[in-house]
Amino acid sequence: MSLLKPQTLQEILISQIEDNLKSSHEKLERSCLFQSLKGGINGATSGFVFGVILNLIQSEELNISWLSEGLTFAKTGAISGSLYNLFKCNLENYRDKKDLINSAVCGCAVGAVLGAKNGPKTSLLSCGLGSIFSTISDYFSDFF
């Protein structure tokens, strides 16, 4: 004999709506667009902090240039973080694998895109450096 409390129609509907909202939220968090946005925000934040610190170390006096330097680094960080996460998410979905090859390919792609405006040599060099950096970063991120 079951001692379960009978549910009203309203309780059943509320439960189904909550389940659907949780499912939609999980799908949104896994979407490549959301991952790209998250990477852009993280890249902009870390780029701004890095730019400000670098400017404060390099300049001998405190002036407003730290803000413009921070914003320049934030822009680059946002673009690279957003592109990297977008490429990586799509490549992981396409290959159906999460491994360091994805990191290397995506780092190369982002480096090539960012270096393209300065010519093919710079693009190729940026591809190699981006590949190395992203592979090392993802390799050690598994330990933390």
Secondary structure, DSSP 4 states (H G I P E B T S, - for coil): ---PPPPPHHHHHHHHHHHHHHHHHHHHHHSHHHHHHHHHHHHHHHHHHHHHHHHHHH-SS--THHHHHHHHHHHHHHHHHHHHHHHHHHHHHHHT--SHHHHHHHHHHHHHHHHGGG-HHHHHHHHHHHHHHHHHHHHHHTT-
